[in-house]
Amino acid sequence: MGAPVNDTGSKPDDLIRLALETTPEGILGIDAHGRVTFANPAACRLLGYTPDEMSGQIIDDLIHCETNGAHQSIDESPLRAAYRFGKACRVYSDVFQCKDSTRLLVEYSAAPLIRNDVLAGAIVNFHDIIERNRIEQDLHQSSFLAKMALELTGSGYWHVDYSDPDYYTQSELAARIVG
């Protein structure tokens, strides 16, 4: 009797390989010493390396991890804490350095990899958040401009939550206008 199959007729190992190859998220396997054991195609594309260039490299040296724009010591790295101490993390804004020395703004999570009750490393999942940050900045700018327009025209505003019509918020100027 062969390996179990699913509705698609694929073996579980085939599905795992297909998922790693097709996801747009960068996925890295790191051993307990911080060496890259595998990199999916998205990780290679995002960081600018080939799988052979990444394989066996120390992850901390490879991506020169930063948090909030400041270079971290290796001992402070949440990424290192995952593969060395088994502490999972999610970092919402960080910087990885690519092969060509450009900076890649990322969000990542790192989960400890446990084999036979022994910490064997970590799995790191990351994605580019440059576009998300650009949209957030545009939204912040639009909000600022709208607020300035209201202040310059002496207008107030109300925001009514139609799921609860008794609940609304208003600007300070609207409160002053209606008392």
C-alpha positions as CSV (number, residue, x, y, z in Angstrom):
1,M,0.0,0.0,0.0
2,G,1.4,3.4,-1.0
3,A,1.4,6.8,0.7
4,P,-2.0,8.3,1.3
5,V,-3.4,10.6,-1.3
6,N,-5.9,13.4,-1.2
7,D,-8.7,14.6,-3.5
8,T,-6.2,15.8,-6.1
9,G,-4.4,12.4,-6.2
10,S,-1.2,13.9,-4.9
11,K,0.9,12.5,-2.2
12,P,1.3,14.7,0.9
13,D,5.0,15.3,0.2
14,D,4.1,16.4,-3.3
15,L,1.6,18.9,-1.9
16,I,4.1,20.3,0.6
17,R,6.7,20.8,-2.2
18,L,4.1,22.4,-4.4
19,A,3.0,24.7,-1.5
20,L,6.6,25.8,-0.9
21,E,7.2,26.4,-4.5
22,T,4.1,28.4,-5.3
23,T,3.5,30.5,-2.2
24,P,4.4,34.2,-2.6
25,E,5.7,34.2,1.0
26,G,9.4,33.7,1.5
27,I,10.0,30.6,3.6
28,L,13.4,29.6,5.1
29,G,14.4,26.6,7.0
30,I,17.1,27.3,9.6
31,D,19.0,24.7,11.7
32,A,19.8,25.1,15.4
33,H,23.1,26.7,14.5
34,G,21.5,29.4,12.3
35,R,22.4,27.9,8.9
36,V,19.9,28.0,6.1
37,T,18.8,24.5,5.3
38,F,16.3,25.4,2.6
39,A,14.8,28.5,0.8
40,N,11.7,28.4,-1.3
41,P,11.7,30.2,-4.6
42,A,9.9,33.3,-3.2
43,A,12.6,33.7,-0.5
44,C,15.3,33.5,-3.2
45,R,13.5,36.0,-5.4
46,L,12.8,38.5,-2.6
47,L,16.4,38.3,-1.3
48,G,18.1,38.0,-4.7
49,Y,20.0,34.7,-4.0
50,T,19.9,31.3,-5.6
51,P,19.1,28.4,-3.4
52,D,22.7,27.2,-3.6
53,E,24.0,30.6,-2.5
54,M,21.8,30.6,0.6
55,S,22.2,26.9,1.5
56,G,24.5,26.5,4.5
57,Q,24.9,30.3,5.1
58,I,24.4,31.7,8.6
59,I,21.1,33.6,8.4
60,D,22.2,36.5,10.6
61,D,25.2,37.1,8.3
62,L,23.1,36.7,5.2
63,I,20.3,39.2,5.8
64,H,21.9,41.5,8.4
65,C,18.6,41.8,10.3
66,E,17.4,45.2,11.6
67,T,14.5,46.2,13.7
68,N,13.1,49.7,13.6
69,G,16.0,50.9,11.5
70,A,18.7,49.9,14.0
71,H,21.1,47.0,13.4
72,Q,20.5,44.4,16.1
73,S,23.1,42.5,17.9
74,I,22.7,38.8,17.1
75,D,21.8,38.1,20.8
76,E,18.8,40.5,20.6
77,S,17.4,39.1,17.4
78,P,13.9,37.6,17.7
79,L,14.8,35.5,14.6
80,R,17.8,34.0,16.5
81,A,15.6,33.4,19.6
82,A,13.4,31.1,17.5
83,Y,16.2,28.8,16.2
84,R,18.4,28.9,19.3
85,F,16.0,29.0,22.2
86,G,12.7,27.8,20.7
87,K,10.9,31.2,21.2
88,A,8.4,31.9,18.4
89,C,8.0,35.5,17.2
90,R,6.1,37.7,14.8
91,V,7.8,40.9,13.8
92,Y,5.5,43.4,12.0
93,S,8.2,45.7,10.5
94,D,11.8,44.8,10.0
95,V,14.5,45.1,7.4
96,F,16.4,42.3,5.7
97,Q,19.4,43.1,3.5
98,C,19.3,41.6,0.0
99,K,22.2,40.2,-1.9
100,D,22.6,43.4,-3.8
101,S,22.7,45.3,-0.4
102,T,19.3,46.9,-1.0
103,R,17.0,46.9,2.1
104,L,13.8,44.9,2.0
105,L,11.1,46.0,4.4
106,V,9.4,42.8,5.7
107,E,7.0,41.3,8.2
108,Y,8.1,37.9,9.4
109,S,7.3,35.2,11.8
110,A,9.7,32.5,13.0
111,A,8.5,29.3,14.6
112,P,10.8,26.8,16.4
113,L,11.2,23.5,14.6
114,I,11.0,20.6,17.0
115,R,12.1,17.0,16.0
116,N,11.8,14.2,18.5
117,D,11.4,16.7,21.3
118,V,14.6,18.5,20.4
119,L,14.9,22.0,19.1
120,A,16.2,21.5,15.5
121,G,16.0,25.1,14.2
122,A,13.2,27.3,13.0
123,I,10.9,28.0,10.0
124,V,10.8,31.6,8.9
125,N,8.0,33.0,6.9
126,F,8.4,36.6,5.5
127,H,6.9,39.0,3.0
128,D,7.6,42.4,1.5
129,I,5.6,45.1,3.2
130,I,6.8,48.1,1.1
131,E,3.5,48.4,-0.7
132,R,1.5,48.1,2.5
133,N,3.6,50.9,4.1
134,R,3.2,53.1,1.0
135,I,-0.6,52.7,1.3
136,E,-0.5,53.5,5.0
137,Q,1.5,56.6,4.4
138,D,-1.0,57.7,1.6
139,L,-3.9,57.1,3.9
140,H,-2.2,59.1,6.7
141,Q,-1.5,62.0,4.3
142,S,-5.1,61.9,3.0
143,S,-6.5,62.0,6.6
144,F,-4.2,64.9,7.4
145,L,-5.3,66.9,4.4
146,A,-9.0,66.2,5.1
147,K,-8.6,67.3,8.7
148,M,-6.8,70.5,7.6
149,A,-9.6,71.2,5.1
150,L,-12.2,70.9,7.8
151,E,-10.2,73.2,10.1
152,L,-9.6,75.8,7.4
153,T,-13.3,75.9,6.4
154,G,-14.6,75.9,10.0
155,S,-16.5,72.7,9.4
156,G,-17.3,69.9,11.8
157,Y,-18.1,66.3,11.1
158,W,-20.0,63.4,12.5
159,H,-19.3,59.8,12.0
160,V,-22.4,57.6,12.6
161,D,-22.0,53.8,12.9
162,Y,-25.1,52.5,11.2
163,S,-24.8,49.1,12.9
164,D,-25.5,51.1,16.2
165,P,-27.2,54.4,15.2
166,D,-27.1,55.6,18.9
167,Y,-23.3,55.6,18.6
168,Y,-21.5,58.3,16.8
169,T,-18.3,60.3,17.0
170,Q,-17.8,64.0,16.2
171,S,-15.0,66.4,15.7
172,E,-14.4,69.0,18.4
173,L,-15.6,71.8,16.0
174,A,-18.9,69.9,15.5
175,A,-19.3,69.7,19.2
176,R,-18.7,73.5,19.5
177,I,-21.1,74.2,16.6
178,V,-24.1,72.3,18.1
179,G,-23.2,72.9,21.7
